[in-house]
Amino acid sequence: MTTVIDGNEIGDQITEGVAACTDTLVSEGVTPGLATVLMSDDGASETYVSMKQRACNEIGIEGFHHQISADESAEALFSTIDELNADPAVHGILVQMPLPDHVPKRDVLERIDPMKDVDGFHPENVGRLVAGNARYKPCTPHGIQKMLAETGVVTEGKDVVVVGRSDIVGKPMANLLIQYGPGGNATTTVCHSRTDDLADKTRNADIVIAAAGVPEMIDGSMLSAGTTVIDVGINRVDADTEKGYELVGDVDFESAKEKADAITPVPGGVGPLTIAMLLYNTVKAASLQSGVDIRLP
Ligand SMILES: Nc1nc2c(c(=O)[nH]1)N[C@@H](CN(C=O)c1ccc(C(=O)N[C@@H](CCC(=O)O)C(=O)O)cc1)CN2
């Protein structure tokens, strides 16, 4: 029997633990604050930012939102970040990706105070992660680690194939998987658009993590029986629905399910964990900046 991993259930469980930490901080006079910055008119990005704000409100994290028009200069974004860096009510800053082409992404990430970088994308935080001393683990890969642990999928000694080499998922995921300790100790292969014979790599994997942003590119014929399949893709494809689109993953769910021991659906798989781990990092940021000790889940 294939287990369909319920990301909403695991996300809710983690959020409950984070909510208890928020209560502890508030009782000590510290209200965790998260600022989201959106410089885009992309519908999906707008949806994700409002989901993040709603999730904050539900557990008592104070949300601040800054909208910058997509055709503004990069300077407008830099000065917003400078203000948020200096604001003591803001413990976490998240600049929603992707940014418009004229905005230099690396300069934006370096502008954020690393202590407030709850995405874990600042080079200082990336370096700490690679060194095995993470401050803020990037939300999606951290959520996948939690999801595997919760499902009883051990990574130690396993062959894991990560499909995709993005800064948000592929690279940090691979780095977490090769760390010492639980959720790590995996033999990790990173595949990408130039990989020769991808199916040969995925067929030899115990765990496949698909994060390439290509709708349904991994199907059952590319998997061996018993594989754990984690689908990170959330692609909007045109469909005859009320919204005019439907969400599909990077995995062809029906054929992959025939082979998988465990598989995540889209929606309701990895996505909710991304939000839960953002709350986790925000509360951790508030704890680090205030010196109030908490026990994170
Ligand atoms: N600064 C960042 N930008 C982006 C990140 C990130 O981690 N930091 N990740 C992605 C998108 N993302 C968060 O921003 C994200 C995507 C999807 C979901 C989610 O819960 N999806 C739901 C479906 C929602 C829908 O109806 O569209 C699901 O999968 O069930 C959460 C977060 C890019 N940018």
Ligand as a Chemical Component Dictionary entry (heavy atoms), coordinates in Angstrom:
data_LIG
# 
_chem_comp.id                   LIG 
_chem_comp.type                 NON-POLYMER 
_chem_comp.pdbx_formal_charge   0 
_chem_comp.three_letter_code    LIG 
# 
loop_
_chem_comp_atom.comp_id 
_chem_comp_atom.atom_id 
_chem_comp_atom.alt_atom_id 
_chem_comp_atom.type_symbol 
_chem_comp_atom.charge 
_chem_comp_atom.model_Cartn_x 
_chem_comp_atom.model_Cartn_y 
_chem_comp_atom.model_Cartn_z 
_chem_comp_atom.pdbx_ordinal 
LIG N1  N1  N 0 11.371 34.171 -0.387 1  
LIG C1  C1  C 0 10.857 32.996 -0.821 2  
LIG N2  N2  N 0 10.283 32.936 -2.037 3  
LIG C2  C2  C 0 9.796  31.742 -2.477 4  
LIG C3  C3  C 0 9.845  30.585 -1.655 5  
LIG C4  C4  C 0 10.467 30.683 -0.392 6  
LIG O1  O1  O 0 10.583 29.688 0.366  7  
LIG N3  N3  N 0 10.961 31.906 -0.013 8  
LIG N4  N4  N 0 9.246  29.402 -2.078 9  
LIG C5  C5  C 0 8.428  29.345 -3.263 10 
LIG C6  C6  C 0 6.936  29.467 -3.107 11 
LIG N5  N5  N 0 6.345  29.359 -1.767 12 
LIG C7  C7  C 0 6.691  30.234 -0.836 13 
LIG O2  O2  O 0 7.004  31.363 -1.035 14 
LIG C8  C8  C 0 5.239  28.485 -1.518 15 
LIG C9  C9  C 0 4.620  27.795 -2.522 16 
LIG C10 C10 C 0 3.490  27.016 -2.273 17 
LIG C11 C11 C 0 2.960  26.905 -0.997 18 
LIG C12 C12 C 0 1.735  26.109 -0.716 19 
LIG O3  O3  O 0 1.401  25.902 0.430  20 
LIG N6  N6  N 0 1.013  25.682 -1.742 21 
LIG C13 C13 C 0 -0.247 24.986 -1.580 22 
LIG C14 C14 C 0 -1.155 25.350 -2.756 23 
LIG C15 C15 C 0 -1.452 26.814 -2.761 24 
LIG C16 C16 C 0 -2.254 27.272 -3.972 25 
LIG O4  O4  O 0 -3.459 27.093 -3.952 26 
LIG O5  O5  O 0 -1.656 27.835 -4.902 27 
LIG C17 C17 C 0 0.003  23.478 -1.548 28 
LIG O6  O6  O 0 1.000  23.025 -2.114 29 
LIG O7  O7  O 0 -0.820 22.796 -0.948 30 
LIG C18 C18 C 0 3.596  27.582 0.016  31 
LIG C19 C19 C 0 4.702  28.358 -0.243 32 
LIG C20 C20 C 0 8.821  30.424 -4.275 33 
LIG N7  N7  N 0 9.196  31.657 -3.691 34 
# 
loop_
_chem_comp_bond.comp_id 
_chem_comp_bond.atom_id_1 
_chem_comp_bond.atom_id_2 
_chem_comp_bond.value_order 
_chem_comp_bond.pdbx_ordinal 
LIG N1  C1  SING 1  
LIG C1  N2  DOUB 2  
LIG C1  N3  SING 3  
LIG N2  C2  SING 4  
LIG C2  C3  DOUB 5  
LIG C2  N7  SING 6  
LIG C3  C4  SING 7  
LIG C3  N4  SING 8  
LIG C4  O1  DOUB 9  
LIG C4  N3  SING 10 
LIG N4  C5  SING 11 
LIG C5  C6  SING 12 
LIG C5  C20 SING 13 
LIG C6  N5  SING 14 
LIG N5  C7  SING 15 
LIG N5  C8  SING 16 
LIG C7  O2  DOUB 17 
LIG C8  C9  SING 18 
LIG C8  C19 DOUB 19 
LIG C9  C10 DOUB 20 
LIG C10 C11 SING 21 
LIG C11 C12 SING 22 
LIG C11 C18 DOUB 23 
LIG C12 O3  DOUB 24 
LIG C12 N6  SING 25 
LIG N6  C13 SING 26 
LIG C13 C14 SING 27 
LIG C13 C17 SING 28 
LIG C14 C15 SING 29 
LIG C15 C16 SING 30 
LIG C16 O4  DOUB 31 
LIG C16 O5  SING 32 
LIG C17 O6  DOUB 33 
LIG C17 O7  SING 34 
LIG C18 C19 SING 35 
LIG C20 N7  SING 36 
# 
